[in-house]
Amino acid sequence: MAKYIIKRLIYMIVSLILIVTATFFLMQAAPGGPFTKEKDVPPEIEAALNAHYGLDQPLYKQYFDYLYDVARWDFGPSFKYKAMTVNEIINNGFPISLFLGIESILLAIAFGVVLGVIAALYHNKWQDYSAMIVAVLGISVPSFILATVLQYVFAIKLDLFPVARWESFMHTILPAIALASSPMAFIARLTRSSMLEVLANDYIKTARAKGLAQWTITIKHTIRNAMLPVVSYMGPLTAGILTGSFVIEKIFGIPGLGDEFVTSITNRDYTVIMGVTVFYSILLLISVLLVDILYGFIDPRIKLSGAKKGE
């Protein structure tokens, strides 16, 4: 396991360097510059700004300087907010995005697993059909469409929740539901298919022959083995929640990191775009590694097979 983790860490470092490289040169290839939108900027002032931020240096020097800064966890100054650095923007916005993301992930897992288990236990019955209708709707309806529907119905018409902003826990419920809908539906389908496969195994039939109650069999013998596909989906789930939060935060006026990212694109704030991209890439790489490690704890056979291969 230790050798596997070290190998994966090396892959993560290589992947991160490739991501930083691709992001840097894509930003350089974008038309215009960070000060293109500034009105009536004399050429000498624009040249002074480029010199101040090091944008007049050769491209290779800018690239290696940026690699060095990223290695020191320094994403540089913001071009839009003159008195702030990208690190400060991340520190201010990420806790909000993290709270919203964790709430959405918990909702997606909890309701997705429950729907999937109910659908599998009542296979080809009305409970199964109802759960799968919910799952199909969750996958089919985009999160930004669902967000506007939730705002119109539950905030404007019924006045049960705030329309937007981020001031209390009540402000988090609608955006969390909108963000969790699609992954919840996918988890429900995964859980259902995995549960049906596990329920057909001989040891489940033996447990039933011994007279064990259905819920005892489900909780003690079925769910744990059926959760492996759900755990493998945690990596893509994290990616979907993080990237999906960009639009949701903008719709609900949430001052999170996703909102800052969208704003930085419209403002041509290149350092913020690159910094947030690299930051989210690190989070995704770490989440995928943690999911792979969690596999070994859920199913010891995976850990043993990995150890034998390592030997």
Secondary structure, 3 states (H helix, E strand, C coil): CHHHHHHHHHHHHHHHHHHHHHHHHHHHHCCCCCCCCCCCCCHHHHHHHHHHCCCCCCHHHHHHHHHHHHHCCCCCECCCCCCCEHHHHHHHHHHHHHHHHHHHHHHHHHHHHHHHHHHHHCCCCHHHHHHHHHHHHHHHCCHHHHHHHHHHHHHHHCCCCCCCCCCCCHHHHHHHHHHHHHHHHHHHHHHHHHHHHHHCCHHHHHHHHCCCCHHHHHHHHHHHHHCHHHHHCHHHHHHHHHHHHHHHHHHHCCCCHHHHHHHHHHCCCHHHHHHHHHHHHHHHHHHHHHHHHHHHHHCHHHHHHHHHHHC
